[in-house]
Amino acid sequence: GTYLVSLYSVDNSGNNNLTTQTMIVNDTTVPNIEVINPLSGSYIQNWIFVNVTSIDEDVNTIDIYLYNTTLGLVEQSGGFNSPYSYNFTSLSDGTYYYNASVCDANQCNTTSLYSVILDTTSPEVSLNSPEGDYTNSTSTYEEVIFNCSVTDNLGVANVSLYITNNQSSLFALNQT
């Protein structure tokens, strides 16, 4: 910034002098920026609320950039005050990346990329065998092989089989 410096002096006889000089001080400090939320992770929602902050006296702009899986720009939002937040809404399921930048009068600084996975679609599961309403009507034990199909738009983490009897009592897979 520009500063006006005044020097005033008085000697022992009472003589005085006022000297004024203009000084220009260059800001050489890179502005800092910090992501408050969200950190990278998976969320069951169709929006990403990003909140960032900067501790710099002369923030000119703070921008948040949202990218898709191929790092194509989906949306950008910007403001002039810190902290700054923006809610990217109506997003499809998938992986997104975001980062933020802050600029003062002289320099800019950008965060690293953060990864957010949005998944609002439940997996689809179907029991292929045995067929529905299967009954073992014999008095002997019979081996029953269960086969199912599971699909999900972003992948399946786990498939669990729970078996209950006609009184809705859960029993273990290895029960005899």
C-alpha positions in Angstrom: 0.0 0.0 0.0 0.9 3.7 -0.1 1.8 5.4 3.1 2.5 9.0 4.0 5.4 9.3 6.5 5.9 12.5 8.4 9.0 13.3 10.4 8.9 16.2 12.9 12.0 17.4 14.7 12.8 20.1 17.3 16.2 21.2 18.4 17.3 22.6 21.8 16.7 26.2 20.6 13.1 25.5 19.5 13.8 25.3 15.8 11.6 22.7 14.1 11.3 21.0 10.8 8.6 18.8 9.2 9.5 16.5 6.4 6.9 14.4 4.6 7.6 11.6 2.3 5.4 9.1 0.4 6.4 5.5 0.7 5.0 2.6 -1.3 5.2 -0.8 0.4 4.8 -3.8 -1.7 2.9 -6.7 -0.2 5.1 -9.7 -0.7 3.1 -12.1 1.5 1.2 -14.8 -0.4 -2.4 -14.8 1.0 -3.3 -18.0 2.7 -6.4 -20.0 2.1 -7.9 -22.9 4.1 -10.7 -25.3 3.4 -13.1 -25.5 6.4 -15.4 -28.1 4.9 -16.0 -30.6 3.3 -12.9 -32.6 3.4 -12.6 -35.4 0.9 -15.2 -38.2 1.4 -18.4 -39.9 0.3 -21.8 -38.3 0.9 -25.4 -39.4 0.4 -26.7 -36.1 -1.0 -26.8 -34.2 -4.3 -25.0 -31.0 -3.2 -21.6 -29.9 -2.0 -21.3 -27.1 0.4 -17.8 -25.6 0.4 -16.6 -23.2 3.1 -13.1 -21.6 2.9 -11.4 -18.9 4.8 -8.4 -16.6 4.3 -6.4 -14.6 6.7 -5.2 -11.7 4.6 -5.8 -8.0 5.2 -6.3 -7.3 1.5 -8.4 -10.1 0.1 -9.6 -9.1 -3.4 -11.3 -12.3 -4.4 -12.0 -15.8 -3.2 -13.1 -18.3 -5.8 -14.3 -21.9 -5.5 -14.1 -24.2 -8.5 -16.0 -27.5 -8.9 -14.8 -30.1 -11.4 -16.2 -33.4 -12.7 -14.4 -36.7 -13.0 -12.5 -35.6 -16.1 -11.6 -32.3 -14.4 -13.9 -30.3 -16.6 -15.2 -27.2 -14.9 -18.8 -27.8 -13.7 -19.3 -24.5 -11.9 -17.4 -21.6 -10.3 -18.4 -19.2 -7.6 -16.6 -16.2 -6.2 -16.8 -13.6 -3.5 -14.9 -10.8 -1.8 -15.1 -11.6 1.9 -13.5 -14.2 4.1 -14.9 -16.6 5.1 -16.6 -17.5 1.9 -19.0 -20.4 1.2 -21.0 -21.7 -1.6 -23.5 -24.5 -2.1 -23.2 -26.4 -5.4 -26.7 -27.9 -5.8 -28.7 -30.4 -8.0 -25.6 -32.5 -8.7 -25.7 -35.9 -10.3 -24.2 -38.9 -8.6 -20.5 -39.3 -9.2 -17.0 -38.1 -8.2 -16.3 -34.4 -8.1 -13.2 -32.4 -7.3 -13.0 -28.9 -6.0 -10.4 -26.3 -5.0 -10.3 -22.7 -4.0 -8.1 -19.7 -4.6 -7.6 -16.4 -2.9 -6.1 -13.3 -4.4 -4.9 -10.0 -2.9 -3.7 -7.0 -4.9 -0.4 -8.7 -5.7 -0.6 -12.5 -5.5 -2.8 -15.5 -5.6 -2.8 -18.8 -3.7 -4.7 -22.0 -4.5 -5.6 -25.1 -2.4 -5.0 -28.6 -3.6 -7.8 -30.6 -5.1 -10.3 -32.2 -2.8 -12.4 -35.3 -3.9 -16.1 -35.7 -3.0 -18.2 -38.7 -4.0 -22.0 -38.1 -4.2 -24.2 -41.2 -4.2 -28.0 -40.9 -3.8 -28.9 -44.1 -5.6 -29.3 -47.3 -3.6 -27.9 -50.6 -5.0 -30.3 -52.9 -6.7 -30.2 -56.6 -5.5 -32.1 -59.6 -6.8 -32.1 -63.2 -5.5 -31.5 -65.5 -8.5 -31.7 -68.8 -6.6 -33.4 -70.4 -4.9 -36.6 -69.1 -6.4 -39.1 -67.2 -4.2 -41.1 -69.1 -1.6 -38.6 -72.0 -1.7 -39.5 -74.7 0.8 -37.7 -77.9 1.9 -40.6 -80.3 2.4 -38.4 -83.3 3.2 -37.2 -84.3 6.7 -33.6 -84.4 5.6 -31.3 -81.4 5.4 -30.7 -80.1 2.0 -27.9 -78.0 0.8 -29.2 -74.7 -0.6 -27.0 -72.4 -2.6 -28.0 -68.8 -2.7 -27.1 -66.7 -5.7 -27.8 -63.0 -6.1 -27.0 -60.2 -8.5 -26.1 -56.7 -7.2 -25.6 -53.5 -9.2 -24.8 -50.0 -8.3 -23.9 -46.9 -10.3 -20.7 -46.3 -8.2 -19.8 -49.9 -7.2 -20.8 -52.3 -4.4 -18.9 -52.4 -1.1 -20.7 -55.3 0.5 -23.4 -57.9 0.0 -24.8 -59.7 3.1 -27.3 -62.6 3.3 -29.7 -62.7 6.3 -32.0 -65.7 6.7 -35.0 -65.8 9.0 -37.5 -68.5 9.7 -41.3 -68.2 9.6 -41.3 -66.6 13.1 -38.9 -63.9 11.9 -36.0 -65.3 14.0 -32.6 -64.7 12.6 -30.3 -67.7 12.6 -26.7 -68.2 11.6 -25.6 -69.5 8.1 -23.8 -72.4 9.7 -26.7 -73.4 12.0 -27.6 -77.1 11.9 
